[in-house]
Amino acid sequence: MFVCCLPDIFRKLMVEFRRADLPHDQYVFFFIDVFAGSLKHGEPWARGDKDDADARDAFQNVKILTYREPQNPEYRDFVKNLKIDANEMFNYTIEDSLMNIIAGGFYDGLMLYTRALNETMSLSAGRPPGKVVTQRMWNRTFHGQRFFSVSVTKS
């Protein structure tokens, strides 16, 4: 069974699953943890409460799917600059989290678009139609300056 929700809700679900009269060995849960929230504080089942024992047993049936933060220097530089810009431009503090991957993905996607736009504009006089720019993005891979390889297919 695939489940995507907040880590605390998933834990409650697993505790109820453990307490239910079900054949536990016949189930596997794939928890889609988009931002690795369940892994921030050690064991994903542990809360230091009366339900820990049941949660620990229930999590024997759980596989957690999440992102792994890129480790390359380009990504680290991107996040460092993102934090500086957010603080200086908007007086906002960005914490370390996997949400920074989203910003990096948008950055690389925008770079792919601007590359296609510049190429299209160099071949035409004036402003090219959006459809032409989009078609120039098809069937190519852009090795992002930050950390992704971005591929766009026609379909």
Helices and strands as residue ranges (DSSP letters): E 2-3, H 7-19, G 24-26, E 29-32, G 37-39, H 52-58, G 59-61, E 62-65, H 73-90, H 99-123, H 130-137, E 140-143, E 149-152
